[in-house]
Amino acid sequence: MLKRITILIVLVLFIGIQDGLSQASLVPVYHQVYDWMHYQRVRGNAPLYNYEALPLTRGQITSILAQIDESKLNSGDQHVRNSYLREFSVDSLRKYETNSFIQGSDKFYNRGKDILFSDEEPHLYVWDDENATIAFDWFPGRGAVFVEDGDLIYNAPYYTIGGVRSYGTFSGTLGFHHEQWRAVEVGDDEAFLYLPFLSRNWKTLNNTGSNKYHMNTSAGFHKSYWSLHIGRGMLKYGVGQRNNLVYSRESIPFDWVRLNINSKYVRYSLIHGFLSWDSGRQREIEGFDNLYTRTSPNRFTVHQKFQFQPAEWISIGYYELINYSNRKIELAYINPVNRLAYMEWELQDQDNGFAGFEGVLRPFDGLELFGEILVDDLGDAKDLFRWEEKKASNSTFARYLGFSYAMKTGTVLSSSYQRVEPAIYAHKFQLNSHSEKGISLGSQIGPNGDELSFQIEQWFSHRTRITFRYDYDRQGLNYFDGNGEFVDVGGDILDSYQPDPVTGGVIKPSEFLAGDLHRWNRFTVEATYEPWRGIRLRGEYSLRSMLEGEQLNDLSIFNFTLQVGY
């Protein structure tokens, strides 16, 4: 089935090759441009920007930047907008064919120095002709990380970090993006376990070697209203800047295929993701003596989302989410006009289904309100509007509410509250959990937890951003009682829905914050500064101060990087 899907995608891509007006390659969800455009959306300067379904193509980003009225921006924002246009515009990219680190008429050293210490977009090499535009980049750097986790102290006072990137567009409609990062430390290898960007890979998580890396890749087609991409990386689906309920960009990379159909007022997205599971070692193949293999069960995540934006100041979304496993790809979940909920029922209710609603409202320029509810199970539709004590025991939700207030000076004030109820993302069949390599694909707050957050963000010229954030978190964790018996309160994605020894069914917890309650304050400071386009400094410090609970420790993390990019 997978081979047939791949062939179908290739055929669609080549059928769609025509002269286009944009770049079809996707931009990873952790790029700073997404947050800057959201700041402009709150200001009312980019009202049609869809921050709730990322990533976007380079062409889409260019279009949004071009539509922002420069006269409404302060001088720092004007500088940043023009810098982003130089990075994402295909016309801008083409001019660097004769002005990259490798290409040009000047001496090699002088050319590299002039590009590095300028506002021009640095590239190692650019290829451009009438059929294709391709860029090759290289960005070496140095860093330092210091961690204190309770009594444990890990330091890597010096590490090298570098990456390579290539992206391009063919005939304006086909595009690709390949980006890979790797770090090598001098010091404690354990320090990198606290840097998710570099440690959330199979090698590191399974302690099979010192491998700090991150890879993001995609290839696909984009023409007019619709696009089709196959990729590997994080997604951002849901409201808010952090801890998105469906697919969080703070999660872990996974493989996916995505179909998008976007118009000015209506948007549709269908994602079919491919997840992994621990593979068995030395499994003998049935019927073949002394012939072994290493396999793991198939796991999939499917997401279908409809968004309606009747006016520039309001948008509404409805989505469905299905996780299924241990069989081949279901044709019912590939059909873009099927209702996933009904298809789950027709497949005899063997999968893990969700549904959700989201909304964004800008009552006036400068203020944005957002809200989302993820429904895991619903015993009574009225439970959507009921308080906890009146809700049916089999109704389980996650809620996310907040606002952002942006000033023309570049200051953004925001606050949010997120509540993730017990056993959210879990399932009675572990393979259907909403996770990859043991990490939640959605919010990192729960299950069985909540967070109240306050943030001040300041944007300056030269892509400079400084962020101060305070979070108050609570979470009820699973625990072992005085007799050594495991107590499931729905505080873990993989350990919830334990078998009930009495009924033979499963124990589904429902009381919020039950179990081993943990409370903590977290303070975070982040800063990014580019004195020149080819030089980037980034620092982050976070402090978790425990107020209650012993399964988690006080935790402080400081990470600093300096990168030079071509």
GIQUI-V669339 format. One line per field, one symbol per residue. psi: psi as a letter, one per 30 degrees, with the letter a starting at -180 (. if undefined). burial: b if it has 24 or more other ideal C-beta (glycine too) atoms within 12 Angstrom, else e. Layout:
BEGIN
psi=???
burial=???
END
This chain:
BEGIN
psi=eeeeeeeeeeeeefegjlklglkfklkkfgkfeeeeeeeeeefgfifgkifgilllleeeeeeeeffkjffglleeeeeeeeeeeeefkeeeeefgeghleellflleeeeeeeeehlgljkkekkkkaffkjkkklkillllkkkkjjbfkkkkifkkkkllkkkllkkgffkllkkkkkkkkljbkeffffgieeffileeefghgljjjlkkkllkakkkcfllkkklkalljjlllelhkedjkfgbkklklkkkkjkaefkkkkkkjljlllkkkkhkkkkfjkgjlljllkkklkkkkkkkkiflfgkkkkklkkkkllhllkkeefejfglkeeeeeefghhgljklllklkkkjflkfkkkllkkkjekjekffffglleffkkfgkklkkjkalkjklffgkkklklkkkjlkgkfllfjefglilkhgkkfbkgealhllkkkkkkkkkalhhkkkkkkkkjkkkjlllkafggkkjjgggkefglhlkjfeffbljjlfkkglajkkklkkkkkkkkkjelegkkkkkkkkjkjkfklffllkkkkkkkkkkkk.
burial=eeeebeeebeebbeebeeebebbbbbbbbbbbbbbbbbbbbbbbbbbbbbbbbbbbbbbbbbbbbbebeeeebbebbbbbbbbbbbbbbbebbbebbebbbbbbeeeeeebbeebbeebbbbbbbbbbeeebbbbbbbbbbbbbbbbbbeeeebbbeebbbbbbbbbbbbbbbbbbbbbbbbbebeebbbbbbbbbbbbbbbebbeeeebbbbbbbbbbbbbbeebbbbbbbbbbbbbbbbbbbbbbbbbbbbbbbbbbbbbeeeebbbbbbbbbbbeeeeeeeeeeeeeeeeeeeebbbbbbbbbbebeeeeebbbbbbbbbbbeeebbebbbebeeebbebbeeeeeebbbbbbbbbbbbeeebbbbbbbbbbbbbeeeebeeeeeeebeeebbbbbbbbbbbbebebbbbbbbbbbbbbbbbbbbbbbbbbbbbbbbbbbbbbbbbbbbbbbbbbbbbbbbbbbbbbbbbbbbbbbeeeeeeebbbbbbbbbbbbeeeeeeeebbbbebbbbbbbbbbbbbbbbbbbebbbbbbbbbbbbbbbeebeebebbbbbbbbbbbbb
END
